Amino acid sequence: MIRMIGAVARAVWNGPFFIGKLTRPVSLGDVAMKLLETTWRSVILLAVVVGGIAAAAVVWESRPPPPSLPDQIAGTATLGSPDCDAALPLHVALKNNSQERVGSVSFKVAAYEPGRTTNLAVSGSDMFVTDVIIPATKTLSMCWQGPLLNEERAFAGLRFVVTVTDAQATKLAP
């Protein structure tokens, strides 16, 4: 199989103008055929180079783009943390899964009753922003007031979901 591939490659490389080494006496026709042979090989080499570049470009463009910075920040929100008091009962943890230092994170906190899909948080009151620097691969834990709810009720028993909406990298040291 390898010999057959080598024979085909040699046949294409030599092309229709192959005359081998020139021997004396050299005629004008021999020189013309040698020029055609060299031109053929130049065209084949150019086609291989262009094909290789095109193949590399296709492979480069087909790779998935890296995830955006907000997609690399995972957030959780829970009640009942011993670090939080009644004024700031919601414990929010933002995990920076990127290799960049994050300087600002905007996130939403949704509140759900167990087994329900309706967000009980009042629109607009569920948006939060922190400018605390989060080093790469580290977690920021803070206590927040939490969103206002559509109905009068306590946070107890609700399930909270954090969605990171924006994040900005920073060069500043923490």
C-alpha positions as CSV (number, residue, x, y, z in Angstrom):
1,M,0.0,0.0,0.0
2,I,2.8,2.4,0.9
3,R,4.7,1.6,-2.3
4,M,1.6,2.3,-4.3
5,I,1.1,5.7,-2.6
6,G,4.8,6.4,-3.2
7,A,4.5,5.5,-6.9
8,V,1.4,7.7,-7.3
9,A,3.1,10.6,-5.6
10,R,6.2,10.1,-7.7
11,A,4.1,10.0,-10.9
12,V,2.3,13.2,-10.0
13,W,5.6,14.9,-9.0
14,N,7.3,13.9,-12.3
15,G,4.2,14.8,-14.3
16,P,3.9,14.5,-18.1
17,F,7.1,16.4,-18.8
18,F,9.6,14.2,-16.9
19,I,12.8,13.5,-18.9
20,G,15.2,12.6,-16.2
21,K,18.8,13.9,-16.1
22,L,20.1,15.7,-19.2
23,T,23.0,14.1,-20.9
24,R,25.3,15.5,-23.5
25,P,24.7,16.5,-26.2
26,V,21.7,18.6,-25.0
27,S,19.2,19.7,-27.6
28,L,17.0,22.8,-27.4
29,G,14.0,20.4,-27.1
30,D,15.6,18.7,-24.0
31,V,16.1,22.1,-22.4
32,A,12.4,23.1,-23.2
33,M,11.2,19.8,-21.7
34,K,13.3,20.4,-18.5
35,L,11.8,23.9,-18.2
36,L,8.3,22.4,-18.5
37,E,9.2,19.7,-15.9
38,T,10.4,22.4,-13.5
39,T,7.3,24.5,-14.1
40,W,5.1,21.5,-13.5
41,R,6.9,20.7,-10.2
42,S,6.5,24.4,-9.1
43,V,2.8,24.3,-9.8
44,I,2.4,21.0,-7.9
45,L,4.4,22.4,-4.9
46,L,2.3,25.6,-4.9
47,A,-0.9,23.5,-5.0
48,V,0.3,21.4,-2.0
49,V,1.3,24.6,0.0
50,V,-2.1,26.3,-0.8
51,G,-4.0,23.1,0.0
52,G,-2.1,22.8,3.3
53,I,-2.8,26.4,4.3
54,A,-6.5,25.9,3.3
55,A,-6.7,22.7,5.4
56,A,-5.1,24.5,8.4
57,A,-7.6,27.4,8.0
58,V,-10.5,25.0,8.0
59,V,-9.3,23.3,11.1
60,W,-8.6,26.6,12.8
61,E,-12.0,28.0,12.0
62,S,-13.9,24.8,13.0
63,R,-12.6,24.8,16.6
64,P,-15.1,26.1,19.2
65,P,-14.6,29.6,20.5
66,P,-13.4,30.0,24.1
67,P,-16.2,30.5,26.6
68,S,-16.9,34.2,27.5
69,L,-15.9,35.4,30.9
70,P,-19.4,35.5,32.3
71,D,-19.9,31.9,31.3
72,Q,-16.8,31.0,33.4
73,I,-18.2,32.4,36.6
74,A,-20.5,30.0,38.5
75,G,-22.8,31.4,41.2
76,T,-24.8,29.9,44.0
77,A,-27.1,31.4,46.6
78,T,-28.2,29.9,49.9
79,L,-29.9,30.9,53.1
80,G,-28.8,30.0,56.6
81,S,-25.1,30.6,56.3
82,P,-23.6,31.2,59.8
83,D,-21.6,34.1,58.2
84,C,-24.8,36.0,57.3
85,D,-27.1,37.8,59.6
86,A,-30.9,38.7,59.4
87,A,-30.2,42.0,57.5
88,L,-28.1,40.2,54.8
89,P,-29.5,36.7,54.9
90,L,-28.6,35.5,51.4
91,H,-25.1,33.9,51.1
92,V,-23.9,34.3,47.5
93,A,-20.7,32.5,46.2
94,L,-19.2,33.4,42.9
95,K,-16.6,30.9,41.6
96,N,-14.2,32.3,39.0
97,N,-13.4,29.3,36.8
98,S,-11.3,31.3,34.4
99,Q,-7.6,32.0,34.2
100,E,-8.2,35.8,34.5
101,R,-8.6,38.0,37.5
102,V,-12.2,39.3,37.5
103,G,-12.9,42.9,38.7
104,S,-16.6,43.3,38.3
105,V,-19.5,40.8,38.2
106,S,-23.1,41.5,37.5
107,F,-25.6,38.8,38.4
108,K,-29.3,38.1,38.9
109,V,-30.8,36.2,41.8
110,A,-34.1,34.4,41.1
111,A,-36.3,33.0,43.9
112,Y,-38.5,29.9,43.3
113,E,-40.9,28.0,45.5
114,P,-40.0,24.3,45.5
115,G,-41.5,22.5,42.5
116,R,-42.5,25.8,40.8
117,T,-41.0,27.6,37.8
118,T,-42.3,31.2,38.4
119,N,-39.6,33.6,39.6
120,L,-40.9,35.4,42.7
121,A,-38.3,38.1,42.6
122,V,-39.5,41.6,41.6
123,S,-37.9,42.5,38.2
124,G,-35.1,45.0,38.7
125,S,-34.6,44.1,42.4
126,D,-32.9,40.9,41.4
127,M,-29.9,42.5,39.8
128,F,-26.6,42.8,41.8
129,V,-23.1,44.0,41.1
130,T,-19.9,43.4,42.9
131,D,-16.6,45.1,42.2
132,V,-14.6,42.9,44.6
133,I,-11.7,41.4,42.7
134,I,-11.9,37.6,42.3
135,P,-8.5,36.0,41.5
136,A,-8.4,33.3,38.9
137,T,-9.9,29.9,40.1
138,K,-10.9,31.5,43.4
139,T,-14.4,32.0,45.0
140,L,-15.9,35.1,46.4
141,S,-18.4,34.6,49.2
142,M,-20.6,37.5,50.4
143,C,-23.9,38.1,52.2
144,W,-26.6,40.1,50.3
145,Q,-30.0,41.4,51.2
146,G,-31.6,39.4,48.4
147,P,-34.3,40.4,45.9
148,L,-37.7,41.8,46.7
149,L,-40.4,39.3,46.3
150,N,-43.7,39.7,44.4
151,E,-45.6,38.6,47.4
152,E,-45.2,39.1,51.2
153,R,-43.3,36.0,52.4
154,A,-40.1,35.1,54.0
155,F,-37.1,33.7,52.2
156,A,-37.2,30.5,54.1
157,G,-38.1,27.5,52.0
158,L,-37.3,29.3,48.7
159,R,-34.7,28.0,46.2
160,F,-32.4,30.7,44.8
161,V,-30.7,30.6,41.4
162,V,-27.8,32.9,40.5
163,T,-27.2,33.8,36.8
164,V,-24.1,35.8,35.9
165,T,-25.0,38.4,33.3
166,D,-21.7,40.2,32.9
167,A,-18.1,40.0,34.1
168,Q,-15.1,42.2,33.4
169,A,-11.5,41.2,33.8
170,T,-9.0,43.5,35.6
171,K,-5.2,43.8,35.8
172,L,-5.4,45.3,39.3
173,A,-4.1,43.1,42.1
174,P,-6.6,41.9,44.7
